[in-house]
Amino acid sequence: MRHDSRIFIVGHNDSIENSLKRYFQAEGFSQVISNTQDKINVLDQMHVEKCFKYFKPNYVFLGSLRSGGIAANQKFPAEFIYENTQSQNLVIDAAYRHQVKKLIYFSSSCVYPKGSKQPIKESSLLTGPLEQTSESYAVAKIAGTKICQAYKAQYGFNAIVSVPATLYGPGSDTDIENAHVLGALIAKFHKAKTQGAKELIVWGSGKPKREFLYVDDFASACVFLMEKYNGADVINVGSDDDVTIKELAFMIKEISGCKAKIIFDKSKPEGVRRKLLDSARIKKLGWKPKVNLEEGIAKTYQWFIRRQ
């Protein structure tokens, strides 16, 4: 990519969209737009067509319109499957027809079967049933993956698919009810701290393990893949490390300075027992993450405090 390349980022004013915008601004890219910043309704074919006709993007970074944790997936399965499939269908097709040089699609680790052997290899895709708590989102992401692969196979369109570990960082959703676990816990611990709460409830047993990737590391991986990878297969992007939800909760408690006692509510859903990606392929290409989990949580918590 050149500094005068025209770049279109699709997201929902989320951490990855904002991280990519920060990266391109810092690197001196002069022509970068996003659907949220520039009010492009990517659910509307006319809006998408006008964007590609007049802006003529060279590169597209395609994320989700809807994402969230277990509670959000359970509350809004229709929106999760419709808005994500509709937007990605329109954007991928327009990108092909308007001769975009390359598109990178952000999938999700929930596309892999709930019984996948750990760490999860890319070849595990579509080899078993999905975890029910995130099924609608996963189906949308699998559809986006297959659309990219189909357009590549039939038309030679250079669309690649990345599968990140659970992302977090500045710009993350921190809604206690609907966010992914790390963002929700940051908000929950801060609220408990400021209110002087004696106890804090965490969903589930605390035993499931999750892999987290700092959002700026994922942004760097996306730019890296735009430059280095043209394969048809999906490619995992992770940290090669995971923690239990219990370990995560106590880490956030210490960083936030919260004194509340942690109570694990085993009556609540907690998703798959473990979800660790095998990121050997991207690391063999020459990329690796820079920010460890404790450092990343501290940066995210400081960002969260600043916006209160």
C-alpha positions as CSV (number, residue, x, y, z in Angstrom):
1,M,0.0,0.0,0.0
2,R,1.2,3.5,-0.9
3,H,0.6,6.6,1.3
4,D,-1.8,7.9,-1.4
5,S,-3.8,4.6,-1.6
6,R,-7.5,5.0,-1.0
7,I,-8.5,2.9,2.0
8,F,-12.0,2.0,3.1
9,I,-12.6,0.6,6.6
10,V,-15.9,-1.0,7.6
11,G,-16.8,-1.5,11.2
12,H,-19.1,-0.2,13.9
13,N,-16.9,2.5,15.6
14,D,-15.2,-0.4,17.4
15,S,-11.7,-1.0,18.6
16,I,-10.4,-2.4,15.3
17,E,-11.9,0.4,13.1
18,N,-10.4,3.0,15.4
19,S,-7.1,1.3,15.7
20,L,-6.7,1.1,11.9
21,K,-7.6,4.7,11.6
22,R,-5.0,5.7,14.2
23,Y,-2.4,3.6,12.4
24,F,-3.0,5.1,8.9
25,Q,-3.1,8.6,10.3
26,A,0.2,8.1,12.2
27,E,1.8,6.6,9.0
28,G,0.7,9.6,6.9
29,F,-2.0,7.9,4.7
30,S,-4.0,10.7,3.2
31,Q,-7.1,9.0,1.8
32,V,-8.8,6.9,4.5
33,I,-12.5,6.7,5.1
34,S,-14.8,4.5,7.2
35,N,-18.5,3.8,7.1
36,T,-19.1,5.2,10.6
37,Q,-17.0,8.3,10.3
38,D,-18.3,9.2,6.8
39,K,-21.9,8.0,7.4
40,I,-21.9,5.3,4.7
41,N,-24.8,2.9,5.3
42,V,-23.3,-0.4,4.3
43,L,-26.7,-2.1,4.8
44,D,-28.0,-0.1,1.8
45,Q,-26.9,-1.1,-1.7
46,M,-27.2,2.4,-3.0
47,H,-24.9,3.8,-0.3
48,V,-22.4,1.1,-0.9
49,E,-22.5,1.6,-4.7
50,K,-22.0,5.4,-4.4
51,C,-19.1,4.9,-2.0
52,F,-17.2,2.6,-4.4
53,K,-18.2,4.6,-7.5
54,Y,-17.0,8.0,-6.2
55,F,-14.2,7.1,-3.7
56,K,-12.8,4.2,-5.7
57,P,-11.1,2.5,-2.8
58,N,-7.9,0.5,-3.6
59,Y,-8.0,-1.5,-0.3
60,V,-10.8,-2.6,1.9
61,F,-10.7,-3.6,5.6
62,L,-14.0,-5.4,6.3
63,G,-15.1,-5.9,9.9
64,S,-18.5,-6.4,11.6
65,L,-21.5,-4.2,12.0
66,R,-22.5,-6.1,15.1
67,S,-20.5,-8.0,17.7
68,G,-20.6,-8.6,21.4
69,G,-20.5,-11.1,24.2
70,I,-22.7,-14.0,25.2
71,A,-25.5,-11.8,26.5
72,A,-25.6,-9.7,23.3
73,N,-25.5,-12.8,21.1
74,Q,-28.5,-14.2,23.0
75,K,-30.5,-10.9,22.9
76,F,-29.9,-10.0,19.3
77,P,-29.3,-13.1,17.1
78,A,-31.4,-11.7,14.3
79,E,-29.4,-8.5,14.1
80,F,-26.1,-10.3,14.4
81,I,-26.8,-12.6,11.5
82,Y,-28.7,-10.1,9.3
83,E,-26.6,-7.0,9.6
84,N,-23.3,-8.8,9.3
85,T,-24.3,-10.9,6.3
86,Q,-26.0,-8.0,4.5
87,S,-23.2,-5.6,4.9
88,Q,-20.4,-8.0,4.0
89,N,-22.4,-9.3,0.9
90,L,-22.7,-5.8,-0.4
91,V,-19.2,-4.7,0.3
92,I,-17.4,-7.7,-1.1
93,D,-19.5,-7.7,-4.3
94,A,-18.9,-4.0,-4.8
95,A,-15.2,-4.3,-4.1
96,Y,-14.9,-7.0,-6.8
97,R,-17.0,-5.1,-9.4
98,H,-15.1,-1.8,-8.8
99,Q,-11.7,-3.5,-9.1
100,V,-10.4,-3.1,-5.5
101,K,-6.8,-4.3,-5.4
102,K,-7.3,-6.3,-2.2
103,L,-9.8,-6.9,0.6
104,I,-9.1,-8.3,4.0
105,Y,-12.1,-9.8,5.9
106,F,-12.1,-10.1,9.7
107,S,-13.7,-13.3,10.7
108,S,-13.9,-14.6,14.3
109,S,-12.6,-17.5,16.4
110,C,-16.3,-18.5,17.1
111,V,-16.4,-19.9,13.5
112,Y,-14.5,-23.0,14.7
113,P,-16.4,-26.0,16.1
114,K,-16.9,-26.0,19.8
115,G,-15.1,-29.3,20.1
116,S,-12.1,-28.3,18.1
117,K,-8.7,-29.7,19.1
118,Q,-6.6,-27.1,20.9
119,P,-4.8,-25.0,19.7
120,I,-7.2,-24.6,16.8
121,K,-5.8,-24.9,13.3
122,E,-7.4,-23.2,10.3
123,S,-8.3,-26.6,8.9
124,S,-10.8,-27.1,11.7
125,L,-13.3,-24.8,9.9
126,L,-16.7,-26.6,9.2
127,T,-15.6,-29.9,10.8
128,G,-18.2,-29.9,13.6
129,P,-21.1,-28.1,15.4
130,L,-20.8,-24.6,16.6
131,E,-21.1,-23.2,20.1
132,Q,-24.8,-22.3,20.5
133,T,-24.2,-19.1,22.5
134,S,-22.6,-17.4,19.5
135,E,-24.1,-19.4,16.6
136,S,-25.8,-16.5,14.7
137,Y,-22.6,-14.4,14.7
138,A,-20.5,-17.5,13.7
139,V,-22.8,-18.4,10.8
140,A,-22.5,-14.8,9.5
141,K,-18.8,-14.9,9.8
142,I,-18.6,-18.3,8.1
143,A,-20.7,-16.9,5.3
144,G,-18.4,-14.0,4.9
145,T,-15.4,-16.3,4.8
146,K,-17.0,-18.4,2.1
147,I,-18.0,-15.4,0.0
148,C,-14.4,-14.2,0.0
149,Q,-13.2,-17.7,-1.0
150,A,-15.9,-18.0,-3.7
151,Y,-15.1,-14.7,-5.3
152,K,-11.4,-15.5,-5.2
153,A,-12.0,-19.0,-6.8
154,Q,-14.5,-17.8,-9.5
155,Y,-13.3,-14.3,-10.3
156,G,-9.7,-14.2,-9.1
157,F,-10.6,-11.4,-6.7
158,N,-7.9,-10.9,-4.1
159,A,-9.9,-11.3,-0.9
160,I,-8.2,-12.8,2.2
161,V,-9.7,-13.8,5.5
162,S,-8.1,-13.3,9.0
163,V,-9.4,-15.0,12.1
164,P,-8.4,-13.0,15.2
165,A,-8.4,-14.1,18.8
166,T,-10.8,-12.1,21.1
167,L,-9.8,-8.5,20.6
168,Y,-9.6,-5.8,23.2
169,G,-8.0,-2.4,23.7
170,P,-8.9,1.3,23.5
171,G,-12.2,1.6,21.7
172,S,-13.5,-1.7,23.0
173,D,-17.2,-2.1,23.9
174,T,-17.4,-1.8,27.7
175,D,-21.2,-2.2,28.1
176,I,-21.6,-4.4,31.1
177,E,-24.6,-6.2,29.7
178,N,-23.5,-6.8,26.1
179,A,-19.8,-6.5,25.7
180,H,-17.2,-9.3,25.3
181,V,-15.9,-10.5,28.7
182,L,-12.8,-8.4,29.0
183,G,-14.5,-5.1,28.2
184,A,-17.5,-5.9,30.3
185,L,-15.3,-6.8,33.3
186,I,-13.2,-3.6,33.0
187,A,-16.4,-1.6,33.3
188,K,-17.8,-3.9,36.0
189,F,-14.7,-3.7,38.2
190,H,-14.5,0.1,37.8
191,K,-18.1,0.5,38.8
192,A,-17.6,-1.7,41.8
193,K,-14.6,0.3,42.8
194,T,-16.2,3.7,42.5
195,Q,-19.4,2.5,44.3
196,G,-17.5,0.7,47.1
197,A,-19.2,-2.6,46.3
198,K,-18.4,-5.5,48.6
199,E,-19.1,-8.2,45.9
200,L,-18.8,-8.5,42.1
201,I,-20.5,-11.2,40.1
202,V,-18.7,-12.8,37.2
203,W,-20.7,-15.1,34.8
204,G,-19.9,-18.8,34.9
205,S,-17.4,-20.9,36.8
206,G,-14.3,-19.0,35.8
207,K,-12.8,-22.2,34.4
208,P,-13.1,-21.6,30.6
209,K,-10.0,-20.3,29.0
210,R,-9.8,-17.6,26.4
211,E,-7.1,-16.1,24.2
212,F,-6.9,-12.3,23.9
213,L,-5.2,-10.1,21.4
214,Y,-4.5,-6.4,21.8
215,V,-6.3,-4.5,19.1
216,D,-3.2,-2.5,17.9
217,D,-1.4,-5.9,17.4
218,F,-4.3,-7.1,15.2
219,A,-4.2,-3.8,13.2
220,S,-0.5,-4.4,12.6
221,A,-1.3,-8.0,11.5
222,C,-4.0,-6.8,9.1
223,V,-1.6,-4.4,7.4
224,F,1.1,-7.1,7.4
225,L,-1.3,-9.5,5.7
226,M,-2.3,-6.9,3.1
227,E,1.4,-6.8,2.1
228,K,2.4,-10.4,2.6
229,Y,-0.5,-12.9,2.2
230,N,-2.6,-13.7,-0.8
231,G,-3.8,-17.3,0.0
232,A,-7.3,-18.6,-0.2
233,D,-7.2,-20.3,3.2
234,V,-8.2,-18.4,6.4
235,I,-5.3,-17.4,8.6
236,N,-5.3,-17.2,12.4
237,V,-4.0,-14.2,14.3
238,G,-3.5,-14.8,18.0
239,S,-1.2,-14.3,20.9
240,D,-0.4,-18.0,21.4
241,D,-1.4,-17.6,25.1
242,D,-4.7,-18.0,27.0
243,V,-5.9,-17.5,30.5
244,T,-8.9,-18.7,32.5
245,I,-11.8,-16.3,33.1
246,K,-10.9,-16.5,36.8
247,E,-7.3,-15.4,36.1
248,L,-8.6,-12.7,33.9
249,A,-11.0,-11.4,36.5
250,F,-8.3,-11.3,39.2
251,M,-5.9,-9.6,36.8
252,I,-8.4,-6.8,36.1
253,K,-9.3,-6.5,39.8
254,E,-5.6,-5.9,40.6
255,I,-5.1,-3.4,37.8
256,S,-8.3,-1.5,38.6
257,G,-7.6,-1.4,42.3
258,C,-11.1,-2.8,43.1
259,K,-11.5,-4.4,46.5
260,A,-14.8,-6.2,45.9
261,K,-14.9,-10.0,46.5
262,I,-15.3,-11.9,43.2
263,I,-18.3,-14.3,43.1
264,F,-18.6,-16.7,40.2
265,D,-22.2,-17.4,39.1
266,K,-22.3,-20.9,37.8
267,S,-25.9,-20.6,36.7
268,K,-24.9,-18.3,33.9
269,P,-23.7,-19.5,30.4
270,E,-20.0,-19.4,29.8
271,G,-19.4,-20.7,26.2
272,V,-16.9,-23.2,25.1
273,R,-14.3,-24.5,27.6
274,R,-11.3,-23.3,25.6
275,K,-10.6,-21.3,22.5
276,L,-6.9,-21.0,21.6
277,L,-5.8,-20.4,18.0
278,D,-2.8,-22.0,16.3
279,S,-1.1,-18.9,14.8
280,A,1.9,-20.7,13.4
281,R,1.2,-19.7,9.8
282,I,1.2,-16.0,10.3
283,K,4.2,-16.2,12.6
284,K,6.1,-18.2,10.0
285,L,5.4,-15.3,7.5
286,G,7.2,-13.0,10.0
287,W,4.5,-11.4,12.2
288,K,4.2,-11.6,16.0
289,P,2.3,-9.6,18.6
290,K,4.0,-7.0,20.8
291,V,1.7,-6.3,23.7
292,N,1.2,-8.9,26.5
293,L,-2.1,-9.2,28.3
294,E,-1.3,-7.4,31.5
295,E,0.2,-4.4,29.7
296,G,-2.8,-4.4,27.3
297,I,-5.4,-4.5,30.1
298,A,-3.6,-1.6,31.9
299,K,-3.6,0.5,28.7
300,T,-7.3,-0.4,28.1
301,Y,-8.2,0.5,31.7
302,Q,-6.4,3.9,31.5
303,W,-8.3,4.6,28.2
304,F,-11.6,3.6,30.0
305,I,-10.9,6.0,32.9
306,R,-10.1,8.9,30.6
307,R,-13.5,8.7,28.9
308,Q,-15.5,8.6,32.1
